[in-house]
Amino acid sequence: MGNPQPPRWTLNSEPLTAAGFMGFGDVIDTNRPDLATLINQGYAERFGDLARIDTAHAGGRPMISIYRAGPCALPLRLRLLERHRWGSQAFIPLNRQVFLVIVVPPDAEPQLDRLRAFRTAPGQGVNLARGVWHHPLVALEAGDYLVIERAAPDLAVDCDEQSVPSEVWVER
Amino acid sequence: MGNPQPPRWTLNSEPLTAAGFMGFGDVIDTNRPDLATLINQGYAERFGDLARIDTAHAGGRPMISIYRAGPCALPLRLRLLERHRWGSQAFIPLNRQVFLVIVVPPDAEPQLDRLRAFRTAPGQGVNLARGVWHHPLVALEAGDYLVIERAAPDLAVDCDEQSVPSEVWVER
């Protein structure tokens, strides 16, 4: 569990940026207009190839779902982290609703002293790289999310869970 | 080109439903609550596995982009159809904006007498099956779309185009 932690501590969210999220996965947004190209006879712009969808391990395939999430109130006590060892997992809000992305770098066990909380701006989604420990989706507003994750051919569940032994709160 | 067509004719859109869209691909929506399952300790619902993402042909991978499309005015004259022979292509609106999906069943050449126009309801997306002839995205409101399509390892372009020889209009 890394450095010893006090029995109770708080974490504040930071704005989600591609630079800050490096090592955790991809930010899916339109914040790089320099990468946009005109398509369809100039009628649309494409912000291309925004995420590394990593679902092919051992015969896996990309699975598309919609998650309908209720809102979470802050401060929020973190009780559980999970990771998917064999696949990436993308969350894209379908109504520009904002959410928190709470992550720890990939490791055998989550190093709680390396917890980070990112707050999305309207229109931003994320793609968690495989192996990244993360809290289940923390929606700050109710809404639907498109989720792109790995389905295994035998529907084997790829989810490790780890309870959070200390009292950790996300304040804002 | 199938049956001879009059030099000018019009097409009206119909509401997008899974049954009507059969053979063209998948409707991505939450209209089947009977298929939803509770996840994340009851805090979210998952509408699972809504689309067949078909991008693996010849070393292909799923590519995630955002298309920013301007609005199209109706009536609209159709001038061009295209198809992607080796991959599916999904369009999911990111702000519940509505759009038209104009398609022809897969065939060597588009059979214009089999043209269909589907109008989405707010919150609906589609996944075009590979090989389906379709008009480029017809957004009725400006907005962003998440697009999931195939990228080939050599970035070979998989797009056949066919001009529409008759004067075909989508009226509404």
Chai-1 contact restraints between the chains, C-beta under 6 A:
chainA,res_idxA,chainB,res_idxB,connection_type,confidence,min_distance_angstrom,max_distance_angstrom,comment,restraint_id
A,T30,B,I66,contact,1.0,0.0,6.0,A-B,restraint_1
A,N40,B,P136,contact,1.0,0.0,6.0,A-B,restraint_2
A,Y43,B,G70,contact,1.0,0.0,6.0,A-B,restraint_3
A,A44,B,Y67,contact,1.0,0.0,6.0,A-B,restraint_4
A,A44,B,A69,contact,1.0,0.0,6.0,A-B,restraint_5
A,E45,B,R68,contact,1.0,0.0,6.0,A-B,restraint_6
A,R46,B,S65,contact,1.0,0.0,6.0,A-B,restraint_7
A,R46,B,Y67,contact,1.0,0.0,6.0,A-B,restraint_8
A,F47,B,S65,contact,1.0,0.0,6.0,A-B,restraint_9
A,F47,B,I66,contact,1.0,0.0,6.0,A-B,restraint_10
A,G48,B,S65,contact,1.0,0.0,6.0,A-B,restraint_11
A,D49,B,M63,contact,1.0,0.0,6.0,A-B,restraint_12
A,L50,B,I64,contact,1.0,0.0,6.0,A-B,restraint_13
A,A51,B,I64,contact,1.0,0.0,6.0,A-B,restraint_14
A,I53,B,P62,contact,1.0,0.0,6.0,A-B,restraint_15
A,P62,B,I53,contact,1.0,0.0,6.0,A-B,restraint_16
A,P62,B,P62,contact,1.0,0.0,6.0,A-B,restraint_17
A,M63,B,D49,contact,1.0,0.0,6.0,A-B,restraint_18
A,I64,B,L50,contact,1.0,0.0,6.0,A-B,restraint_19
A,I64,B,A51,contact,1.0,0.0,6.0,A-B,restraint_20
A,S65,B,R46,contact,1.0,0.0,6.0,A-B,restraint_21
A,S65,B,F47,contact,1.0,0.0,6.0,A-B,restraint_22
A,S65,B,G48,contact,1.0,0.0,6.0,A-B,restraint_23
A,I66,B,T30,contact,1.0,0.0,6.0,A-B,restraint_24
A,I66,B,F47,contact,1.0,0.0,6.0,A-B,restraint_25
A,Y67,B,A44,contact,1.0,0.0,6.0,A-B,restraint_26
A,Y67,B,R46,contact,1.0,0.0,6.0,A-B,restraint_27
A,R68,B,E45,contact,1.0,0.0,6.0,A-B,restraint_28
A,A69,B,A44,contact,1.0,0.0,6.0,A-B,restraint_29
A,G70,B,Y43,contact,1.0,0.0,6.0,A-B,restraint_30
A,I92,B,L146,contact,1.0,0.0,6.0,A-B,restraint_31
A,N95,B,R96,contact,1.0,0.0,6.0,A-B,restraint_32
A,R96,B,N95,contact,1.0,0.0,6.0,A-B,restraint_33
A,P136,B,N40,contact,1.0,0.0,6.0,A-B,restraint_34
A,L146,B,I92,contact,1.0,0.0,6.0,A-B,restraint_35
